[in-house]
């Protein structure tokens, strides 16, 4: 494994040492609301297995994570009325990676002149809207 920092913020969130708004969790992955969203509804999908980024993640863990990213993006489209999504994975600091634990950003995008529904005006409400669809 490439210099994994066991004290990174996502490790602390996974260990419940730091609070986060949890959207979904299973034995392999966690999805949370981004603390500093690029746009409303911005979520992060994080594997529980330790890896720095796509360069060193186990292929089975990556497969499970990518399937989850696809599901979350589809649920954002339904729950928020989004037109599409931006999926981001930065690898190493030169490419913009800040937290060195593998994660994907899932950011909903809306058609021109449309935005997040007023009824989903908080991260908690956005998380709940997606959570309901994942049942």
C-alpha positions as CSV (number, residue, x, y, z in Angstrom):
1,X,0.0,0.0,0.0
2,X,1.3,3.4,-0.9
3,X,1.9,5.5,2.3
4,X,-1.6,5.1,3.8
5,X,-2.3,7.7,6.5
6,X,-4.3,5.9,9.1
7,X,-5.2,9.2,10.7
8,X,-6.9,10.7,7.7
9,X,-10.4,12.3,8.2
10,X,-12.2,9.4,6.4
11,X,-10.6,6.8,8.7
12,X,-11.9,8.9,11.6
13,X,-15.4,9.1,10.1
14,X,-15.4,5.4,9.5
15,X,-14.4,4.8,13.1
16,X,-17.2,7.3,14.2
17,X,-14.5,9.5,15.8
18,X,-15.8,12.4,13.7
19,X,-19.5,13.0,12.9
20,X,-20.8,12.9,9.4
21,X,-24.2,12.8,7.8
22,X,-24.4,9.1,6.7
23,X,-26.5,8.4,3.7
24,X,-25.8,4.7,3.3
25,X,-23.5,2.1,5.0
26,X,-22.9,-1.6,4.6
27,X,-20.0,-3.8,5.5
28,X,-17.8,-2.6,2.6
29,X,-18.7,1.1,2.0
30,X,-20.0,4.3,3.4
31,X,-21.7,7.2,1.7
32,X,-21.8,10.6,3.4
33,X,-22.8,14.1,2.6
34,X,-19.8,16.3,1.7
35,X,-19.0,18.7,4.5
36,X,-17.9,21.3,1.9
37,X,-20.2,20.6,-1.1
38,X,-19.4,21.9,-4.6
39,X,-23.2,21.9,-5.2
40,X,-26.2,20.9,-3.0
41,X,-26.5,17.1,-2.8
42,X,-22.8,16.5,-3.1
43,X,-22.0,13.1,-1.6
44,X,-18.8,11.0,-1.0
45,X,-18.6,7.2,-1.4
46,X,-15.8,5.8,0.7
47,X,-14.6,2.2,1.0
48,X,-14.0,0.8,4.5
49,X,-10.9,-1.0,3.3
50,X,-7.8,1.0,3.7
51,X,-6.4,2.3,0.4
52,X,-5.0,5.7,-0.7
53,X,-6.6,6.0,-4.1
54,X,-7.3,4.0,-7.3
55,X,-3.7,3.1,-7.6
56,X,-3.7,0.7,-4.6
57,X,-7.3,-0.2,-4.0
58,X,-8.1,-3.9,-4.2
59,X,-10.1,-4.7,-7.4
60,X,-13.0,-6.3,-5.5
61,X,-13.3,-3.3,-3.3
62,X,-13.2,-1.0,-6.3
63,X,-15.8,-3.0,-8.0
64,X,-18.2,-2.8,-5.0
65,X,-17.5,0.9,-4.6
66,X,-18.2,1.7,-8.3
67,X,-21.4,-0.2,-8.2
68,X,-22.5,1.8,-5.2
69,X,-21.4,5.1,-6.9
70,X,-23.7,4.2,-9.8
71,X,-26.6,3.5,-7.5
72,X,-26.2,6.7,-5.6
73,X,-26.0,8.8,-8.8
74,X,-29.2,7.2,-10.0
75,X,-30.9,7.8,-6.7
76,X,-29.8,11.5,-6.7
77,X,-31.4,11.8,-10.2
78,X,-34.7,10.5,-8.9
79,X,-34.7,12.1,-5.4
80,X,-33.4,15.5,-6.5
81,X,-34.7,15.7,-10.0
82,X,-31.1,16.1,-11.2
83,X,-30.4,16.0,-14.9
84,X,-27.0,14.3,-14.5
85,X,-24.0,13.9,-12.2
86,X,-20.3,14.6,-12.0
87,X,-18.3,11.7,-10.6
88,X,-14.8,12.7,-9.4
89,X,-11.8,10.7,-8.1
90,X,-8.6,12.6,-7.7
91,X,-5.4,10.6,-7.5
92,X,-2.5,12.1,-5.6
93,X,-2.0,15.8,-4.6
94,X,-0.9,16.8,-8.1
95,X,-4.4,15.9,-9.3
96,X,-6.2,17.6,-6.5
97,X,-6.4,14.7,-3.9
98,X,-6.6,16.2,-0.4
99,X,-7.8,13.3,1.7
100,X,-5.6,10.3,1.1
101,X,-8.2,7.5,1.5
102,X,-9.9,6.3,-1.7
103,X,-13.2,8.1,-2.3
104,X,-15.5,9.2,-5.1
105,X,-17.4,12.5,-5.2
106,X,-21.0,12.2,-6.6
107,X,-22.3,15.6,-7.4
108,X,-25.8,16.1,-8.9
109,X,-26.2,18.6,-11.7
110,X,-29.5,20.2,-12.8
111,X,-30.8,21.4,-16.1
112,X,-30.6,25.1,-16.9
113,X,-32.8,27.2,-14.6
114,X,-33.5,24.2,-12.3
115,X,-32.1,23.6,-8.8
116,X,-32.5,21.4,-5.8
117,X,-36.1,21.3,-4.7
118,X,-36.9,23.8,-1.9
119,X,-38.2,20.9,0.2
120,X,-34.6,19.4,0.2
121,X,-32.9,22.6,1.6
122,X,-30.6,20.8,4.1
123,X,-28.0,18.1,3.9
124,X,-30.0,16.0,6.3
125,X,-33.1,16.2,4.0
126,X,-31.0,15.4,0.9
127,X,-29.5,12.4,2.7
128,X,-32.9,11.2,3.8
129,X,-34.4,11.5,0.3
130,X,-31.7,9.3,-1.2
131,X,-31.7,6.9,1.8
132,X,-35.4,6.2,1.3
133,X,-34.8,5.1,-2.3
134,X,-32.0,2.8,-1.3
135,X,-34.3,0.5,0.8
